[in-house]
Amino acid sequence: MLLRRVFQQYDISILLLANKQDAYGRISRLKGIMRLFTLGLSRNALAARNFSSLAKYRPLPLLSADHNSGHVEARRNIIFKMGNATPSKVVGYYVIFPVIPDETVENNVFLANIAQNGDWPALSSATPKDMYEGTVRTLMEYGATVMEHLEHLEQTKPDAVTFDNVLEPLLSEEYDVDYTFNTLLLKMLTDWTECSNRSFDADFYHIKVMSARDHMEKLGNQSFQAALKELYANDPKATDAWKQRLIEWYLLEIRASGMDRTDEKERKVLGSWSRFVDEYRSKYLTNIMSTNDQHVFNVPSKSALRDAPPHVLKTLAADKKNAETGPWRAVMEPSSILPLLQYCGDRQLRASAWDRWISRASFEHDFYNNSINIEEIRHNNEGFAKALGYTCVAEHRLANKMAGSPETVRNFLNALIRRIRPVFIDRMDAWTSYAQSKELITADLQAFDLFYVCRREAEHHFEVDTLDLMNYFPFWQTFENLTQILSHIFGLKFQNVTDTGLEKCHPSVRIYAVADTSTGEHLGRLYIDPFDRTNKRASWSTFLGRTTNNVRNLDKIVYMVGSANEPNENGQSLLHHSQLQSLLFHTGRATQLLLSRSPYRDIAIPQAPMYASDWDAADLLPTFTQLFVHKPNLLAALSSPNVTNGEHLSENAANAVSLALSRSMLWETYRVLFWSDYDLSIYEMEDRKKKFWLDMYRELHKEYFPFKLERNNYHPCSFTPIFAMQPHMGMYYRKLWSEMLALDVHETFDQEGNEQVTGERFKTAILNPGAGDVQSELYRRFQGRDPSVGAICDFYDPPAVYDSEEALHS
C-alpha cells in the first residue's frame, strides 16, 4: 500500500509508462532500484542522488517503438508540459522514485518515543536526521492509511456508518502525524543542522506541503463526504458535542472549497478556476522575488540609527556578529525595510528605500510586471466564487467568518474611518511641527517620513526614552510577572518544571506546567525557547505540539518560540517595547491553546487559513494581552526594578509610556485601515471589469492621504497580504477586527471592576470552547450582545485626550 501511495502521490507510473500492464509488470524490477537510505536532507540533493544511482542501471525503454505512435505523442505532450524543451525524438525515460526513508520504531529514537506514548518528545536524544526522515515516513504511512480507509468507506453501507468507523481510524493516526510534524517544526526552527537557506527552505516547504496535502485528501472523497453527511443527519444528542462540531467543520470546509460538487463538469470548472488562481498567484510571488534582489540600502553611519534598539541593529547588520559596530544595510524584505523606515534618521535613504519598495514588480520592471497577474487573480477568484454560487469573492471568503458578510465589514470600516480620519488629519499638523523643529525637515512630509516621524514625535511628546525603558523589562522577570497577571485574571497556575529532566533543544529553554486553579485540572505544559541565537531561524511563533489524549495518558504540549535579545554578560535579555508586545501576544496565544478543551486539533482554536474557520476572531486573546502595554497599571505590573539603578517604574512614567505607545500607533493603524478598505473594495465587486486595480488604488489613496501619490507608486503589485494567498483575499480587516474585540473586552473588564469574576466568565464562555462553536455565538455568551466599535474608536480618538495630556504635563 505504501509503494502504491508513493506512485499515486508523485504521479510516477501513469504519466511515464505506456499502459497499466507495463506499469505493474515493472514494479518488482524497479523496487530494486529504490534507495531507502538518505544521506542528507536537501530535496535537491536527494533528486541528484537518485538520478546518479539510476544511471548505474540499464536504461528502461518505457516508451518503445512498438507502441502506437499517437499514444506516445500524447504521453510526450503531457510529460513536457513541465517546462522542458521537447526533443525531436523520445527514445525512453528513466523513472526516478522518491526516497522512502527506512525509518521504524526499532531504528529511530524519535518514532520510538512517540509509538511508546513517551511523556515528552525526544528533542535532544533524536538527531535531526531521525526527526526529519521519521516525520516523512510517518506522513507517507498516513497517506497510505487514508487511501486504504477511503476505499473501505466505498464498501460501507450508509446505515452502518459511525464516528468510530468513519473518523476515528484517521484521527488516531493523525494525532501522531501532527505531533511528529509540529515537533519537527520546533526542531527545525530552533536547533537545526547547518545548511544553506535554500536547502533549509526546500526541506521546510516540502514537508509542510506534504502534510497539508495528506490532511486535505480525505475531504475531496465522495464516500467520505457521504459518510459525514449521514453522521451529521443523525440525532445530534446521540453524538458528543465535540464530535458533532468536528463533523460540521469538515462539511463547511468541503462546501466552501467546492469539493461537495458531484457533477463532473462543475468539478472541472471549479478545478480550472482554482488552478489558474494558483498559477497567477505563483507568478505574482515569483516576480516579487525576482525584483527583491535588485537593491541594497547601505546606512552611512550609526548616527543614522541613533535610537535603534539592539534587535533592529542586528536585523540590519551586514554581519550579525558585529551588530553594534556595523556596517548596516537593508534589503528588499519586510523584516529589513520596515525597521529601516522606522529607525533611520537619514531622510534621503528612507526616500530611496520607499521609492524602490513601492515600485517592486510593477510597470518599472517590464519583464516582472505584476499588473496582468493582479487582474488574472481577480478574474479567476471571481469565477471561482461565482461558480460556488456567491456574488463576489468577499462574500465567499466571509461566509463562515465572525464578520459574516462584506456589508458588516464595510460598516465596521466606515465607523473607523469617521473617527480615525479626523485624528490623522489633525495629527499631521503635530508631525509637521515636530519634523520642522526637531528633525529639520522643511519640506512637506511624505509617506516615507511618517514611519519615523510618528514614532519620534510620540516619544518626544511624552518624554519617553525607549532604550532606557528596556532596563525595566528583563525577559524572565517580565514573563513571570505576566504569568502572575494571567493567573489572577483566569485562575491559572504556572509552575516551572524545567529541572525535571525533560529534553530541550537548548539550555536556555524553560518548561512550565499549567493548571486551572478553579478546577484543579492540569491543562498541559508550555515549552518556551525565548532567545535569538546563531542557528535559530524563527522569529516569534507559538503552535500546538499535541492535544490532550486521555486514552493514551498524554497531556497537551504548546511550543512557544521567541526572538528576544541574546542575554548579555550579566545574563540579562532586556526587552524593547516591540519585543515586549510580541511576548504578550504569543503568551496570549499559548494561554489560548492551553485553555481550549477541544480534543481535536482542527477545532482547538479557529485555524487560518481554512475557509470553515472564523479566524478573523482567532487573535482575540493574543491581542487582549498585547494591549496590556496601553494600560499603565498593567504595564507597571509587568515591569521589574531598573537593572541599572534599582528604581521602580513610577505611575507617571508608566502612564507616559502607555500614552506614547498608543500615539505612535496611529500611522500604522491608518495604513491598515487604508489597505483593509482597498482589499474589501477589490473583492466585493461583482464585476471586476468595472474598475481597474490601479484606478481604484489611486482613488482611495487620494481619499485617504494628504500627500500626492508618487509617480511610480504601484504598491499593490507587491502587496502580498492581499494577492498572494487565496484564503486571505478579502481578509485584511482582521487585524482591526481583533483590536475591536480585544478593546471591547478590556472595556467590559473596566466597567465590571472585578477581574477574576469577569475573567472566569471570559474563560468559560470563549476560551474553553475554543472553536467548538462559532465565535460570534461564543462572544454573545460572554458579552450578552454583539461586538461594539465604541471602544476601538475611543482608543484612537479619546474623548478626553487633551485633558489627559495636559494633566500629564501639569
DOTI-728111 format. One record per residue (C-alpha): x, y, z; residue in three letters. Coordinates in steps of 0.25 Angstrom, whole numbers, plus 5000, padded with zeros to 4 digits. Example, Ala and Ser with C-alpha at 12.3 -4.5 7.8 and 13.67 -1.06 7.14 Angstrom:
<rs>
504949825031ala
505549965029ser
</rs>
This chain:
<rs>
500050005000met
501150105003leu
501850074990leu
500550094983arg
500350224991arg
501650274986val
501350244972phe
500050324973gln
500550434981gln
501650474972tyr
501050444959asp
502050344954ile
501450224947ser
500250274940ile
501050384932leu
502350314929leu
501850174925leu
501150134913ala
500050054920asn
499649994933lys
500049854929gln
501449914927asp
501449994940ala
501049874949tyr
501949784941gly
503149864945arg
502949904959ile
503749784964ser
504949814955arg
504849964959leu
504749934974lys
506249884974gly
506650024969ile
506050104980met
506950154990arg
506350145004leu
507450225012phe
507650375011thr
509050435014leu
508550575014gly
507350655016leu
507250745004ser
506250704993arg
507150754982asn
508250664987ala
507250554988leu
506850564974ala
508250574969ala
508650454977arg
507450374971asn
507850404957phe
509250374959ser
508850234965ser
507950204954leu
509050234944ala
509750114948lys
508650024943tyr
508249994929arg
507250104923pro
505850054923leu
505150074909pro
503850104915leu
503350164902leu
503850084891ser
503550084876ala
502549964878asp
501550054884his
500550134876asn
501150264871ser
499950354874gly
499850294888his
501350324890val
501250464885glu
500050494895ala
500950444906arg
502050524901arg
501250654901asn
500750624915ile
502150604920ile
502850724915phe
501750824920lys
502650834932met
503550934924gly
504550854917asn
504950874903ala
504250754895thr
505350674888pro
505150634873ser
505150484877lys
504750424890val
505450284891val
505150254906gly
505050304920tyr
505750284934tyr
504750264945val
505250344958ile
504550304970phe
504450384983pro
505350334994val
504550255005ile
505250265018pro
505550135024asp
505150185038glu
504450095048thr
504250095063val
505350005064glu
506450085058asn
505850235060asn
505850295074val
504850405071phe
503850305065leu
504050205077ala
503750315087asn
502450345080ile
502050205078ala
502350175093gln
501450285097asn
502650365103gly
502250465113asp
503150565106trp
503750575092pro
505250535089ala
505750675086leu
507150655089ser
507350505088ser
506850495074ala
507650545063thr
507150645052pro
507250525042lys
506450445051asp
505350545053met
505250585038tyr
505250455032glu
504350395043gly
503350505040thr
503450475025val
503250335027arg
502050355037thr
501450455027leu
501550345016met
500950235024glu
499850335028tyr
499550355013gly
499450215011ala
498550195022thr
497650305017val
497650235003met
497250105009glu
496150155018his
495550235007leu
495450104999glu
494850035011his
493750145012leu
493350114998glu
492849985003gln
492250025015thr
490650035015lys
490050175020pro
489350115031asp
490650055037ala
491450185038val
491850235052thr
492850335057phe
493750215061asp
493850145047asn
493850275039val
494750375046leu
495350305058glu
496350225049pro
496850345043leu
496850435055leu
497650335063ser
498750335053glu
498650485051glu
498950505065tyr
500350445063asp
500550515050val
500250655055asp
501150625068tyr
502350585059thr
502150695049phe
502050805060asn
503150755068thr
504050745055leu
503650885052leu
504150935066leu
505450865064lys
505650925050met
505351065055leu
506251055067thr
507350955066asp
507550905052trp
508850865046thr
509650965038glu
509150975023cys
508951075013ser
507651165014asn
507251105000arg
507350955005ser
506650995018phe
505551065011asp
505350945001ala
505250845013asp
504350935021phe
503450955009tyr
503350815004his
502950755018ile
501950865020lys
501250835006val
501350685009met
500650705022ser
499550795017ala
499250705005arg
499150585013asp
498150645023his
497250705012met
497250585003glu
496050515010lys
495150635009leu
495150624994gly
494650484994asn
493150464991gln
493050335000ser
493650415012phe
492650535009gln
491450445009ala
491850375022ala
492050515028leu
490650555024lys
490050435029glu
490750455042leu
490250595043tyr
488850565040ala
488750465051asn
488150515065asp
489150615070pro
488850575084lys
489450435081ala
490750495077thr
491750565086asp
491750715084ala
493250725080trp
493050615070lys
491750685065gln
492550815063arg
493750745056leu
492750675046ile
492150815044glu
493450875042trp
493850775031tyr
492550795024leu
492750945024leu
494150935018glu
493650835008ile
492550925003arg
493351055004ala
494450994995ser
493450934985gly
493850794988met
492450754990asp
492050774975arg
491750634969thr
491550684955asp
492750654947glu
492650774938lys
492450864950glu
493650804957arg
494550824945lys
494150974944val
494450994959leu
495750924958gly
496151014946ser
495751144953trp
496551094965ser
497751044957arg
497851184950phe
497751254963val
498951174968asp
499751194955glu
499651344955tyr
499851354970arg
501151284967ser
501551374956lys
501151494965tyr
502151444976leu
503251404966thr
503251544960asn
503351604974ile
504551514978met
505251544965ser
505251694968thr
505551674982asn
507051654980asp
507251774971gln
507451874982his
508251884995val
508252015004phe
509452045012asn
509352125025val
510452225024pro
510752235040ser
510252185053lys
509752335055ser
508652305045ala
508152195055leu
508452265068arg
507152215075asp
507052085068ala
506951965079pro
507951855078pro
507051755071his
506851855060val
508351885059leu
508551725058lys
507451715047thr
508151825039leu
509551785041ala
510351725029ala
511051635039asp
510151595051lys
511351575060lys
511651725059asn
510251785061ala
510751895069glu
511951945060thr
511351915047gly
511251935035pro
509751935034trp
508951915021arg
507451885017ala
507051785007val
505751775000met
504951695010glu
503851745020pro
504751705032ser
505851795027ser
505151915020ile
504151945031leu
505151955042pro
506052045033leu
504852135031leu
504452135045gln
505852165051tyr
506752225040cys
506952375042gly
507552395028asp
506352455020arg
506952435007gln
507252285010leu
505752265015arg
505252325002ala
506152244993ser
505752115000ala
504252155000trp
504352184985asp
504852044982arg
503951974991trp
502652024985ile
503052004971ser
503451854972arg
502951764961ala
502251874955ser
502251964942phe
503652004946glu
504051854943his
503451824929asp
503851674930phe
503451654944tyr
502151744944asn
501051684953asn
499951774947ser
499351664938ile
499551564949asn
498751644959ile
497551654948glu
497651504946glu
497651474961ile
496351564962arg
495751494949his
495951354954asn
495551374968asn
494351444963glu
494051324954gly
494351224966phe
493351294975ala
492251314965lys
492351164961ala
492151134976leu
490851224976gly
491451354982tyr
491251484976thr
492651534979cys
494051484985val
493851554998ala
492451485000glu
493151354999his
494351385008arg
493451445019leu
492351345019ala
492851265030asn
493551375038lys
493151445050met
492851575042ala
491951485033gly
491751585021ser
492451695013pro
491351785018glu
491751765032thr
493251795029val
492851915021arg
492051975033asn
493151945042phe
494252015033leu
493352135031asn
493152145046ala
494652145048leu
494852245036ile
493852345042arg
494652345055arg
496152325051ile
496252405039arg
496052545046pro
497052505056val
498052465045phe
497852605039ile
498052675052asp
499252595055arg
499852635042met
500052775048asp
500752725060ala
501652635052trp
502052745043thr
502352845054ser
503152735061tyr
503952705048ala
504252845045gln
504752875059ser
505452755063lys
505752675050glu
506052805042leu
505052755031ile
504552875024thr
503852805012ala
502552755013asp
502452615020leu
502352495011gln
501952355014ala
503352305016phe
503552415027asp
502352365035leu
502852235039phe
504052305046tyr
503352435050val
502152375056cys
502952295066arg
503952405069arg
502852515071glu
502152425081ala
503352395089glu
503752535089his
502352585093his
502252495105phe
503752505108glu
503952355107val
505352295105asp
505052155099thr
506452105100leu
506552135115asp
505152075117leu
505751935113met
506451935127asn
505151915133tyr
504851785125phe
505851675127pro
505251555119phe
504951445130trp
504551545141gln
503551605131thr
503051475127phe
502851435142glu
502051565144asn
501251535132leu
500851395137thr
500451455150gln
499551555143ile
498951445135leu
498751355147ser
498051455154his
497051485143ile
496851345138phe
497051255151gly
498351195146leu
499651135152lys
500951135144phe
501951045150gln
503451035145asn
503750895143val
505050915135thr
505950835144asp
505150705144thr
505950645133gly
505150685121leu
505950695108glu
506150825102lys
506750885089cys
507550985096his
508051005111pro
507251145111ser
505951075109val
504951075121arg
503750985122ile
502451015130tyr
501350925135ala
500051005135val
498850975143ala
497451025145asp
497351065160thr
495751075159ser
495650925155thr
497050875160gly
497150815145glu
498550805139his
498450875125leu
499750845119gly
501150885118arg
501851015111leu
503151005105tyr
503851135103ile
505151165095asp
505251315096pro
506551365091phe
507151395078asp
508451315074arg
509251275062thr
508651145058asn
507151195061lys
506351225049arg
505051265055ala
504551405060ser
503351395069trp
502451275067ser
501451195076thr
500751065072phe
500150935077leu
501050815079gly
500050715083arg
498650725089thr
498250645102thr
497950505099asn
497350435112asn
497350295105val
498850305104arg
499050375117asn
499750495109leu
499550635113asp
499550765104lys
500850825099ile
501050965094val
502251015087tyr
502651165088met
503851215081val
504351355083gly
505351455077ser
505751535089ala
507251585090asn
508351495094glu
508651505109pro
509751605112asn
510951585120glu
510051595133asn
509151485127gly
508051585125gln
507251595112ser
506551735112leu
505251755104leu
505051865095his
503551905095his
503351845082ser
503851715087gln
503051725100leu
501851735091gln
502251615083ser
502451535097leu
501051585101leu
500351545088phe
501051405088his
500851375103thr
499351405100gly
499351305088arg
499951205097ala
498951225108thr
497851215098gln
498351085093leu
498551035107leu
497151075111leu
496451015099ser
495750885104arg
495550835089ser
496150685088pro
496250715073tyr
497350805067arg
496550855056asp
495550925065ile
496550955077ala
496451105072ile
496051165059pro
497051115049gln
497551205038ala
497551195026pro
496351095026met
495051145019tyr
494251075030ala
494851145042ser
494551285047asp
495951325048trp
495651475048asp
495451455063ala
496551365065ala
497451475071asp
496551525082leu
497251475094leu
498651505088pro
498251645085thr
497651655098phe
498951625105thr
499751705095gln
498951835099leu
499451825113phe
500551925109val
499452025107his
498952015121lys
499852085131pro
499551995143asn
499751865135leu
501051925129leu
501551955143ala
501151815148ala
501951755136leu
503251835139ser
504351805149ser
505351895156pro
506251965147asn
507451875145val
508451995145thr
507952075157asn
506851985164gly
505752095163glu
504352045160his
503552095148leu
502752205154ser
501252225152glu
501452355144asn
502552285135ala
501652165132ala
500552265128asn
501452345119ala
501952215113val
500552155110ser
500152295104leu
501352295095ala
501252155090leu
499752185087ser
500052315080arg
501152245072ser
500252145066met
499352245058leu
500152245045trp
500252095044glu
498752075048thr
498352175038tyr
499152095027arg
498451965032val
497052045030leu
497452085016phe
497851945012trp
496651885018ser
495751975010asp
496551944997tyr
496551795000asp
495051795002leu
494751894990ser
495551804981ile
494851674985tyr
493451724988glu
493251764973met
492251674966glu
492951704953asp
494451734954arg
494451794939lys
493751924945lys
494951974952lys
496451944948phe
497251914961trp
498152034959leu
497052134957asp
496452084970met
497752094977tyr
497952244972arg
496552284976glu
496652224990leu
498052284992his
497552424989lys
496352404998glu
497252355010tyr
498552435009phe
498852585008pro
500152565000phe
500252534985lys
500352394980leu
501752364976glu
501952354961arg
502452204962asn
501552164973asn
500952034969tyr
500951974983his
499851864980pro
500851804971cys
501651754983ser
500651754994phe
500551604997thr
499551605008pro
498451634998ile
498851564986phe
499851454990ala
498951354997met
497551314993gln
496851295006pro
497451425011his
496851515000met
495751605006gly
496251575020met
497251695023tyr
496251755032tyr
496451645042arg
497551725050lys
496651835053leu
495551745056trp
496351675066ser
496751805072glu
495251845073met
494851715080leu
496051725090ala
495751865093leu
494351835095asp
494651725105val
495651815112his
494551925114glu
493651815120thr
494751775130phe
494851925133asp
493351945135gln
493051825143glu
494251845152gly
494451705157asn
495651645148glu
495451505154gln
493951495152val
494051555138thr
495251465135gly
494551335139glu
493351375130arg
494251405119phe
495051275121lys
493751185121thr
492951255110ala
494051285100ile
495451215103leu
495051075108asn
494151045096pro
495251095086gly
494651065072ala
493550975078gly
492551075073asp
492451195064val
493251315070gln
492051415069ser
491151325078glu
492351305088leu
492551455088tyr
491051475091arg
491051375102arg
492151455109phe
491651605106gln
490151575105gly
490251655092arg
490951675078asp
492351745078pro
492351895079ser
493251985071val
493252095082gly
494452045090ala
495352045078ile
494852175073cys
495152235087asp
496552175087phe
496952245075tyr
496052375077asp
495952385092pro
494852485096pro
495752545107ala
497152535100val
497452675102tyr
497052675117asp
497952555119ser
499152615112glu
499052745119glu
498952675133ala
500152595130leu
501052715127his
500452805138ser
</rs>
